[in-house]
Amino acid sequence: MKQTMIELTEKYVYDQLNSDASGHDWFHIDRVRKLALHIAKEERVGNEFIIEMAALLHDIPDDKLNQEADGGWKKLDAWFDEIKLDIDSVDAIKQIIYTISFSAGKLRLPSIEAEIVQDADRLDAIGAIGIARTFAFGGKKGQLMYDPSLPIRENMTKKEYRNGKSSSIHHFHEKLLLLQDMLNTCTAKKIASERHEYMLGFLEEFNKEWDVRL
């Protein structure tokens, strides 16, 4: 029964996000799912069904991807009703999704499952894939690639983070370079180390090429 729910949810999420061009497409979801299950296996903790379902569904209610703030949560509830998922599992999955996003701030995570899914989502935001996703999202939002006159923002509200003026390169300093120190599990921290160094190398090369001195 649980495997059937996972397979149905895979198709549902694929249909919802397959055409996304902001870096939140099906392939992002699938990477997060695989990373989360890998972390759970290495750490030997967590309910794998809850982890997999939360990883699959974590971007469905994301306000970046929905025209109405609560529209995504209604879609999520409708999906739970359709597959007749038990209320305890629904509550556990919704708590994970609500608390794991960077824009939500430093909310206390409700479970080890939330820590694992959050780590997996943040790992996909860094490294080579994270770089590609940053510029895809910036282009989708109409942000500049880089504007050195803009300040690096700190201690932002969610509204400022979502809507304030920034650039794709600023996003590294405002979020991506911070993520390594915000991870929960030892497994995720090991994976993040190489990805973090890769981003630093990219920024060093970017700055050299930006400040052309031939």
N, C-alpha and C positions, 0 to 999 in steps of 0.2 A: 504493500500500500504506500509506504513512504517513498519507495523508488518511483512508483507511478506519479506521485505528486511532484517529485523532482523533475521528472521528464516532462510533465505537463508545464511546469514552471519554466523550464528551459525554453520551450517553444513560445510561451507567453512573453517572456522577456526578450527573446530574439525578435519577435514580431513588433514589440514596442520600441526597441532601441537599435535595430539593425541599420537604419538609415541615418543615425546620428552622426554629425560631422564635428562635434565639439570635443571628442576624446572620451565620450561616455557611451560608446557603442557596445554591441554584443561582445566584441573581442576583449574590451576592458573588463566587462562583467565576468567572462570566462577566465581571464587571468586572475582576477581577484578570488574567484571561487577555488581555482587550483592552488593559489598561494595559501589561502585560508586552510584548506584541507591538509596541505603540506605542513603548515605550522602546527596544526592540531595533532598530526601524526608524530612530528618530532618532539613536541612538548608532552605528548601523551595525556592530553586533557581535553575536556569539552564534549558536547553533544554534537556529533558530526552532522546529523540531520538539521538541527537548528543553525549550525554554522553555514552549511551549504545553502539552505533556503534564504538566510539573511544575506549572504554574499550575492546570490542570484538576484534578489529583489532590492538591494540597497539603493539603487538609483531611481527606482520607479517613483517614489514621492519627492525626489530632489527638486527644490523650488527653481533651480536653474533650468530644469527640463520641462517645467509645467507652466502654463499660462496663468493659472490661479494657484495661490499659495497652498490651498488645501485640496486642490484637484488631484494631486498625486496620491495623497493619503486615501482619498475616496476610491481611486483606482485600485490601490493596494487592498483595501477592505473588500472591494467587490471581488477581487481575485481569491482572497481567502474564503469568501462565501462560496464561490464557484467550486473550489476544490474541497470544500467542507473540512477545512483544517481545524483541529481542536483549539479551544480558546486559550489553553495554557501555551501552546506553541505559537499561536498568533501574538499573544502578549509578549513572549520572549523575543520574537523576531522584530516586532515593532519597537520594543525598547532598544534593541541593538541599532536599528536603522536611525532612530531618533537621536541617539547619543554619540554616534561615531564620527560625524562629519567635522571637518576643521572649522567650518563657519559656525558651528554650534558652540564653539568655545570649549573651555576645559570642564566639561560635564563629567561627573563621576560615572564611570561605566558600571552597568548593572551586573555584569557576569564575565567569566573567562571567555565565553563565546563572543561577547562584544569586543573584548581586547584583541582576540584573534582576527575578527573580521576587520576591525579598525586597522590593525597592523597590515593586513593584506591590501586593503584599499590604499593605505599610505605608501606601501612599497611600490605600487603601480603608478604613483605620482612622482617617483624619483628615478634616476638613472636615465638611460637612453630613451626608454619609452616615456618616461616623465617629461623629458625635454620635448619630444615630439608632441605629446598631448598638450603641453603648455602653449606651444605656438598654434596648434589646431584650435584650442579654446580661445586664445587671444584673437585670432583671425575671425572666428565665429562671432565674437563680441564686438569686433571692430576696433580692438585696441591696437595701439602702435606697437611695433616690435620692440622699440626702445626709445626712450626720451630721457637723456641724462639730466635734463633740467628738473625733472620730477623728483620729489623727495621719496625716500623709502619710508613707507607707513608702518607704524608700530601701534600696538594696543588698539586695534580697530574694533568697532562694533560690527555686527553681522551686516548691517546696511552699508557701512563704509567699505567693508571687504567686498561686498557684492557690486556696489555701484560707484565707488570712488574712482577717481582718475588714476590710472596706473599703466604699466606696460608689461609685456611678456617677460622681459628681463627682470623687471622689478619683482615679478611673481616669485622668482627664485629666492630673493632676499626676504620677501614678506611671508613666504610659506615653505617652499620646497627644501631650503637649506636648514630649516628648523625641524623637519620631520624626524631626522635620525635620532634626535634626543627626546622625541615624544613617543617612541615605540614602547610596547609593553612586554614583549616576549624576547627571550634570548635568541631564538631562531630568527625572528625578524631583524633584530639588531645585527646579526651576522650577515644577513643578506643585504642590509642597508649600507653597510660599510663600503663595499665596492661601488655601489650605485652613487653614494654621496661623493666619493672621490671622482667618479666620472663626471658628475655635474660641475665640480670645482674646476676640473681640467677644461671642460667645455667653456665655462665662463672666462677662464684665463685666455683661451684662444679667441673667444668672441671679443673681449676687450682689446686684444692686440690688433685684431682686424678692424675693429671700429675706429680706433685711434691710429689711422694710417700714417706711418712714417717710413716711406720708402727711401 
